[in-house]
Amino acid sequence: MDAETDLEAGRILFAQPSTFMLGVTRLDRLPEGSMPEIAFAGRSNVGKSSLINALAGRKALARVSNTPGRTQEINLFDLGGRICLVDLPGYGYAKAPKEQVEAWTRLVFAYLRGRPNLRRVCLLIDARHGLKKADDETIKLLGTAAVPFQIVVTKVDLPAKSALLPTLASIEASIRKTRGALLEIMTTSSRTQQGLPELRAELANLAL
Ligand code: GDP
């Protein structure tokens, strides 16, 4: 398919009705999936809910500005019966107690290892901050779980372009040797919609 056709396929997929399916705090509560799944992971406040809402053209599909440190839930959304979007709990909240970090790691690792339909993890990184220590740990976890993952940089409307380019180069250098890493980094802004058609197109390739 050429780029135009891909963009159109992405537009059509994300124009389908999206519905909240369920939220779980334990993996054994998650029904076996029948659709391909795309998971979204990132530090708290990275713009994950905003991105899911913007992709689906919805205002409040995923809840924006979750209180950091609240119950950690995996939320599933059905997009037109063709793909399942999975909102993984945010991580990296500085004041999170150790047990909570461990609980996050256990839940997310079990999810990553236990979902045969998981096609891709979008790992969201804030354009202003680049990779933080907690992101490096998540990248290690993704590598160990051997799932395909792609970096999606969020909030690209915020930094100056001169600051963004070195950030992108440094992310690329860090993930280059990790198993499962896709080397194409997507740059997005939920505020300006920059990069959203391209991300929709990329994800539409994985849909039924
Ligand atoms: P989450 O905790 O990862 O789900 O992050 P949210 O989606 O709740 O966003 C955190 C904050 O970043 C909110 O104040 C959003 O308004 C803001 N935000 C999210 N996406 C963007 C963006 O693309 N550009 C800008 N400038 N701000 C954003």
Boltz pocket constraint, residues with backbone or C-beta under 6 A from the ligand:
constraints:
  - pocket:
      binder: B
      contacts: [[A, 42], [A, 43], [A, 44], [A, 45], [A, 46], [A, 47], [A, 48], [A, 49], [A, 50], [A, 51], [A, 63], [A, 64], [A, 65], [A, 66], [A, 90], [A, 154], [A, 155], [A, 156], [A, 157], [A, 158], [A, 188], [A, 189], [A, 190], [A, 191], [A, 192]]
      max_distance: 6.0
